[in-house]
Each structure stands twice: as C-alpha cells, then as structure tokens.
Amino acid sequence: MYETDQQHIERWIRAACIAEVSVPKPGNVHPGAEFSDLHVEDFLQSAEVAAPHLAQAATLGIGPAVLCAVEATHSAVGRNTNLGICLLVVPLAAVALQRDWRCGVAQVLAEATVADSRDVYQAIRLAKPGGMGQVAAQDLSEQPTLPLKHIMRLAAAGSRETLFHPRDTIARQYAEDYWQIALALESFELWLERAPLATVIIGLHLTLMAAIPDTLIARKCGIGTAIEAAQRAGGVLNHGWPETSESKQRLDEFDAWLRVDGHRRNPGTTADLVAAVLFLALREGHVNITDMESLAAQTTHEVSE
C-alpha cells in the first residue's frame, strides 16, 4: 500500500522530532541528560501527537495546524516541548511535495491571514514559552490585528510592538522566507559528507549556535549570554570537532556551561531549527527515512526500558 503525501509528511515530522532529541546536543534534553521538569519521554509523546496535525497544514491552514498540534501536545504532556518546532515546521509541511520548497514556503507565508495570527497567538498562550514578557501593541493578552507574516516581519526587525524578542529567529524565518533554514540545510549536507548521522546532527546544532545567537537564551539570560554561547559553540568547531581531543573536551565544557543555573541557558531555539532542517532533509531526500527512524527507534527503545 502506497503512502499518501500527508502520510509521508507526518512520518518525516515524527522522525525529525524524535531524532532531534535522540542525540547528545550540548545543553538540550537527550537520553542521559534530562531536566527536572522536562524528560525525553515528553518529547517523544509530543512528536507522536503533534505530527498528524502538522502534516495537515495544507488543508487546515498553518494557524489551525499549529494550534491543533500545540493543543494535542498540552493534553499529552502538559508543558511546552515543541511550540518552536510547530511554528517552524508548519509552513514547510504546507508546501506540496511536487513544488520547490523555497518557492512554496514563500507563497504559504504570503497567504497567511489575520485568522492564522489569532490561532498562533492562542497556541502561544497555551504553550506559555519562557521569557516572552509584554509589549505595547499586538500583545498576547490582545487579539492580533495583522496577518501572520506582517507580525513576524516586525519581530524580525526588532520592533518593540511585537510579542517576540527582537531579532527573534523563528520570526525571521517567516519574515525572510526561510533563507537561514536554506543555508542550514546546505550545512547539513556538508556534514553528511564527513560523519554519521548522529554526529551530523550535533555538528549542525553547533554550526547553528555559532552563527545565530539562540533566542531562548537571549530571552532568559540576555543577549550577551546568547552571544557568549555562540562564541563558545564556534570555539568547539574551530578546534576541530569532532576529530580532535581538545575539541571534544571543549564540547563537554560547553555542555556543562549551558546546563548550569537551572538549565536557563538551554539552547531551545537552536533545537527547533535543527528539527526543521531534519524535516527538510527528509523531504528533499538528503537522508534516508530508515536511517533517521533507526536513530529515533533506539531512543524510543531506551526510554521504554
């Protein structure tokens, strides 16, 4: 029996989300390194319940798909494990598989409406991401009055009139038609030429952290700490990770530094970007679904034991 496009998309989303949490990326939850309030099982359940809704983005619309996915996640785990992933993946999932993804995502974002904005705001209210604060206009306590891409464009420009942190990375993807994600996908392909998949995912994580200061760290700890985290990630890479012993020591030290202070330096936005790139890598055929599902299955098996 042949899978439909929607079934392919659902399978890719699930595999990407589980693979993202499966590898020991510095500062993030993974098997053997959980937070007091967030566990690997939370992310596995979130992937299972959110993927079917995100895969319906082409028919539901991006706002309703995000809201349904976040509602399902909240019912399953009762906490925010995947708001950023849902926001990043849903425009990509809405693009027909026969279309070039970059042209398609630009059209999807251009056609997003005020109704999509309302659903996204409702999803954010439910997820309650950390460090959002309040703003003078278009605040979460109000109903948005602008189309979704317009709101994201203001956020990406660092406007004080939006609910997102200035230069919010997720908002920037919406505002600028995912060009950073496109570059990240190219980086993923380069990593694939030199390492196995688990190492590639860590390498992608470090590359993204070094290039784009993590928004979640910036919201919780300030932009200075986010920049320091980016510099430390770059230091790991510049010392020859994963080939040299010094780079491996620096990676361990970086991971420990990110985890102090109650995990406030958790690079959650970077993890969201990684999941989106993994989904695209599957969509574009850069990595085999069985390879990614094998990586994911190992983690699922470890957690169930």
C-alpha positions as a printed Julia matrix, in Angstrom:
305×3 Matrix{Float64}:
  0.0    0.0    0.0
  1.38   3.37  -1.05
  1.65   6.21   1.44
 -0.11   9.47   0.64
  1.79  12.75   0.64
  0.24  13.6    4.0
  1.4   10.27   5.43
  4.92  10.89   4.14
  4.94  14.33   5.74
  3.64  13.01   9.05
  6.29  10.28   9.08
  9.06  12.79   8.31
  7.91  15.21  11.02
  7.76  12.47  13.63
 11.18  11.08  12.69
 12.78  14.54  12.62
 11.42  15.5   16.04
 12.48  12.22  17.66
 15.92  12.23  16.01
 16.49  15.78  17.25
 16.05  14.75  20.9
 17.91  11.47  20.41
 21.46  12.78  20.08
 23.59  14.44  22.82
 23.4   18.02  21.59
 25.03  20.41  24.09
 22.6   22.0   26.52
 19.49  20.15  25.36
 17.45  17.26  26.75
 18.58  13.88  25.43
 18.85  10.33  26.81
 21.08  10.53  29.87
 20.7   14.3   30.25
 17.2   15.37  31.23
 15.9   18.43  33.07
 14.0   18.29  36.34
 10.81  19.35  34.54
 11.44  18.03  31.02
 12.2   14.45  30.05
 12.94  12.6   26.83
  9.58  10.86  27.1
  7.85  14.26  26.98
  9.45  14.97  23.61
  8.67  11.52  22.25
  5.0   11.86  23.17
  4.91  15.38  21.75
  6.25  14.18  18.42
  3.64  11.43  18.25
  0.65  13.66  18.93
  1.76  16.78  17.05
  2.93  15.21  13.8
 -0.54  14.23  12.49
 -1.84  17.8   12.92
  1.21  19.49  11.42
  1.0   17.14   8.45
 -2.47  18.54   7.7
 -1.16  22.09   7.28
 -2.01  22.17   3.56
 -5.68  21.51   4.27
 -6.15  23.03   7.73
 -4.07  26.16   7.18
 -0.92  26.99   9.12
 -2.62  28.73  12.05
 -5.12  25.94  12.77
 -2.44  23.27  12.29
 -0.15  24.94  14.83
 -2.99  25.37  17.3
 -4.17  21.76  16.96
 -0.61  20.46  17.38
  0.03  22.59  20.48
 -3.35  21.62  21.98
 -2.57  17.93  21.42
  0.87  18.4   22.99
 -0.59  20.2   26.0
 -3.11  17.4   26.53
 -0.39  14.75  26.29
  2.45  16.26  28.34
  1.08  19.44  29.94
  4.08  21.61  29.09
  5.8   23.4   26.22
  8.04  20.95  24.4
  7.54  21.88  20.76
  5.99  25.31  20.13
  9.04  26.46  18.18
  9.16  23.25  16.18
  5.47  23.55  15.32
  5.9   27.14  14.18
  8.92  26.32  12.03
  7.69  23.08  10.5
  4.11  24.01   9.69
  4.77  26.33   6.7
  7.15  23.73   5.29
  4.6   20.97   5.76
  2.02  23.05   3.89
  4.09  23.05   0.68
  3.05  20.46  -1.89
  5.74  17.82  -2.37
  5.74  18.48  -6.12
  6.8   22.11  -5.57
 10.19  23.62  -4.9
 10.1   24.07  -1.14
 11.53  27.6   -1.13
  9.05  28.98  -3.64
  6.26  27.09  -1.94
  7.01  28.31   1.57
  7.19  31.91   0.33
  3.69  31.57  -1.11
  2.33  29.87   2.02
  3.65  32.68   4.22
  2.42  35.41   1.88
 -1.09  33.94   2.02
 -1.24  33.65   5.84
 -4.09  35.7    7.3
 -5.13  37.52  10.46
 -7.08  34.38  11.35
 -3.79  32.46  11.25
 -2.33  35.08  13.59
 -5.19  34.56  16.03
 -4.64  30.81  16.09
 -0.89  31.22  16.56
 -1.47  33.65  19.45
 -3.83  31.15  21.05
 -1.22  28.42  20.66
  1.44  30.62  22.28
 -0.86  31.45  25.18
 -1.43  27.75  25.75
  2.25  26.79  25.45
  3.44  29.67  27.69
  7.03  29.86  26.42
  9.56  31.32  28.81
 10.7   34.93  28.83
  8.11  36.42  26.47
  7.2   39.49  28.56
  4.75  42.15  27.4
  4.76  44.68  24.57
  2.9   47.88  23.79
  0.91  46.5   20.87
 -0.07  43.11  19.43
  0.47  41.68  22.93
 -0.58  38.14  23.77
 -3.34  39.47  26.0
 -4.95  41.05  22.93
 -6.28  39.72  19.65
 -3.82  40.3   16.79
 -4.97  42.58  14.0
 -2.28  41.89  11.39
 -1.56  38.96   9.05
  0.94  36.5   10.44
  3.86  37.38   8.17
  3.41  41.09   8.97
  3.67  40.37  12.69
  6.72  38.2   12.11
  8.35  40.86   9.93
  8.02  43.41  12.72
  9.53  40.93  15.17
 12.42  40.11  12.86
 13.19  43.82  12.56
 13.39  44.1   16.35
 10.18  46.07  16.77
  9.05  46.84  20.31
  5.49  46.49  19.05
  5.53  42.68  18.87
  5.39  39.87  21.37
  8.62  38.28  20.15
 12.16  39.03  21.24
 13.97  41.47  18.89
 15.57  39.57  16.03
 13.57  36.5   17.05
 14.98  33.67  14.98
 11.7   31.89  14.32
 10.02  35.15  13.35
 12.9   35.84  10.99
 12.26  32.63   9.07
  8.68  33.74   8.44
  9.71  37.28   7.55
 12.54  36.29   5.23
 11.14  33.14   3.6
 13.41  30.69   5.43
 16.71  31.7    3.87
 18.59  30.85   7.08
 16.99  27.41   7.07
 18.09  27.01   3.44
 21.69  27.74   4.44
 21.38  25.37   7.38
 20.22  22.62   5.02
 23.35  23.18   2.94
 25.44  22.91   6.11
 23.65  19.65   6.94
 24.59  18.25   3.53
 28.25  19.18   4.07
 28.28  17.49   7.47
 26.8   14.35   5.89
 29.88  14.04   3.71
 32.16  13.62   6.73
 30.28  11.95   9.59
 27.49   9.52  10.59
 24.0   10.91  11.13
 24.13  11.33  14.93
 27.39  13.3   14.65
 25.96  15.31  11.77
 23.02  16.44  13.93
 25.37  17.6   16.7
 27.54  19.35  14.1
 24.51  21.11  12.66
 23.48  22.17  16.18
 26.93  23.67  16.85
 27.03  25.36  13.45
 23.64  26.99  14.01
 24.51  28.06  17.56
 27.74  29.65  16.37
 26.03  31.52  13.53
 22.75  32.55  15.19
 22.7   33.51  18.9
 19.96  31.45  20.49
 16.73  33.4   21.02
 15.6   31.38  24.05
 18.92  32.03  25.8
 18.61  35.71  24.92
 15.08  35.92  26.34
 16.0   34.19  29.59
 19.56  35.39  30.19
 20.13  38.41  27.96
 21.67  38.9   24.53
 25.19  39.0   26.0
 24.86  35.44  27.26
 23.43  34.32  23.91
 26.42  35.84  22.12
 28.81  34.15  24.55
 27.08  30.83  23.86
 27.54  31.41  20.12
 31.23  32.15  20.63
 31.7   29.0   22.72
 29.98  26.9   20.04
 32.29  28.42  17.45
 35.27  27.6   19.65
 34.32  23.93  19.68
 34.15  23.86  15.89
 37.3   25.92  15.42
 39.28  23.41  17.46
 38.47  20.65  15.01
 35.35  18.96  16.36
 34.77  16.02  16.18
 38.28  14.91  15.17
 40.46  16.38  17.94
 40.61  15.57  21.65
 40.75  19.27  22.53
 37.5   19.94  20.65
 35.79  17.06  22.46
 36.92  18.49  25.8
 35.62  21.91  24.77
 32.29  20.33  23.8
 31.98  18.75  27.25
 32.84  22.07  28.92
 30.35  23.89  26.69
 27.62  21.41  27.55
 28.32  21.81  31.28
 28.28  25.63  30.97
 24.91  25.56  29.22
 23.4   23.37  31.94
 24.27  25.5   34.99
 21.79  27.87  36.61
 18.83  25.53  36.31
 19.27  25.0   32.56
 18.41  28.65  31.85
 20.96  28.57  29.04
 19.13  25.76  27.26
 19.51  26.5   23.51
 15.91  25.62  22.75
 15.53  27.76  19.65
 18.55  26.09  18.07
 16.99  22.69  18.75
 13.83  23.89  16.97
 15.9   24.92  13.95
 17.6   21.52  13.92
 14.25  19.72  13.84
 13.06  21.88  10.93
 16.26  21.18   8.97
 15.93  17.44   9.62
 12.38  17.53   8.27
 13.57  19.32   5.15
 16.47  16.91   4.73
 13.95  14.05   4.66
 11.62  15.93   2.34
 14.43  16.67  -0.11
 15.88  13.16   0.05
 19.23  14.17   1.55
 18.91  11.48   4.2
 17.06   8.17   4.16
 13.98   7.92   6.35
 15.04   4.48   7.58
 18.35   5.86   8.83
 16.64   8.62  10.79
 13.94   6.3   12.1
 16.63   3.85  13.24
 18.26   6.62  15.24
 14.87   7.58  16.67
 13.9    3.98  17.41
 17.0    3.46  19.52
 15.99   6.33  21.8
 12.37   5.17  21.97
 13.58   1.71  22.98
 15.91   3.11  25.67
 13.15   5.22  27.18
 10.65   2.35  27.23
 13.01   0.03  29.1
